[in-house]
Every structure is written in C-alpha cells, then in structure tokens.
C-alpha cells in the first residue's frame, strides 16, 4: 500500500531547501534507515516507531534519525522559503514571545539577531557540515562515535525544531494552501515522539508550540 506521507514528499522533492543527504547503501545505518521507513510506511503508531529496535545501538538510531529529520525539515522549509524573506521575517522567531539568535563559535562568536532566512541558511549549512564530518558521524561501522556525539545531536535537533516553530507560527497558511497540513503534522509528531523518547531536547524549547503539541501528540 502506498504511503500518503511518502507520496507527498516524492511529489515535492524538487522543492527541498538543501540537497538530500543519503545513507550509504550496505551499511548498518542504511539498514536502520530502511527499517525506520518501513515502520512509518506500515501505519504503526508513531510512538512505537521511534522505540530503539532490539539489539541496536542508541547512537546509530539517533544518527539515522538526525539525517532523516534534516532531510524532512529541509523539504518542509523548501515549501515555504519563497515566502520567508528578510522583509517578511526580519527576525528568526516563533511569534512575539520567542526569538532565536545565531551563534556558531566561528564566524558568529557571540549571539546575533538575524533575519529568519539567513538564520535557517546558516543552520542548515552548519548541520550539513556536522553530518559530513566523519569524526562526528563515522562512515565506517568499526569507528566509534565521539564521546560528545549525543550533545552534538541534541544541539542539531534543537535547532531543527526551531525551524518547525518558525514555519508553524509564520507560514502555516502557505502549507495549508499546498495541502501539506496533514503531512507536516505527521512529520512533527514523528520528530516530537523521537526527541522526547530519548530526551534530546529541553522541555522549554517546546513552549512556542505547546498548545498545538498538546492537541497533536497527547
């Protein structure tokens, strides 16, 4: 049976904000990715889909999902990026109460306010560089993950969540016009159940979408 979520993203694949990152075929992580996708496509409860499979290592499971969520959220933002400009979104925010500042420790050593499209471009560039760094995401299964792997992923997932916040608060009407609402909600629920299952994002980060999350996920 075809999966509506998969079909939707396939139809809109050309709109992805960044090129899709692929898992290397033949690796354990590629197999985990396929297993995760099969669970999603089977219609299983999303809470059950995120559980760590028996005999699998948590870091491998997290690595697979970080890449998959990066791809999904890139596509989601790609659907609305033409409407997200420095004029329409002069700050990276989630409503009037929540504003996000950028800091990468290299070019931006102190937190700075940036327009949302600039913030999200830097965010996606930064995450892509982390994923491409073999010292953080080892390609060889015999090479261990670094000791700080989970904290790095927590930061990546936290920043990706802020893209959800911005899109939901400022551009959700555009997603509705595209007929994407149900599909984006499914992506959000999958993301939320995963990061809460393994406590990868601080509870305070969920505050901007708390009311929506309570309706969708509880």
C-alpha positions, 0 to 999 in steps of 0.5 A: 500500500502506498504511503500518503506521507511518502507520496507527498514528499516524492511529489515535492522533492524538487522543492527541498531547501538543501540537497538530500543527504543519503545513507550509504547503501550496505551499511548498518545505518542504511539498514536502520534507515530502511527499517525506520521507513518501513515502520512509518510506511506500515501505519504503526503508531508513531510512538512505537516507531521511534522505540530503539529496535532490539539489539541496536545501538542508541547512537546509530538510531539517533544518527539515522534519525538526525539525517532523516529529520534534516532531510524532512525539515529541509523539504518542509522549509523548501515549501515555504522559503519563497515566502520567508524573506528578510522583509517578511521575517526580519527576525528568526522567531516563533511569534512575539514571545520567542526569538532565536539568535545565531551563534556558531563559535566561528564566524558568529562568536557571540549571539546575533539577531538575524533575519529568519532566512539567513538564520535557517541558511546558516543552520542548515549549512552548519548541520550539513557540515556536522553530518559530513564530518566523519569524526562526528558521524563515522562512515565506517561501522568499526569507528566509534562515535565521539564521546560528545556525539549525543550533545552534538545531536541534541544541539542539531535537533534543537535547532531543527525544531526551531525551524518547525516553530518558525514555519508553524507560527509564520507560514502555516497558511502557505502549507495549508494552501499546498495541502501539506497540513496533514503531512507536516503534522505527521512529520512533527509528531514523528520528530516530537515522539523521537526527541522526547523518547530519548530526551534530546531536547529541553522541555522549554524549547517546546513552549512556542508550540505547546498548545498545538503539541498538546492537541497533536501528540497527547 
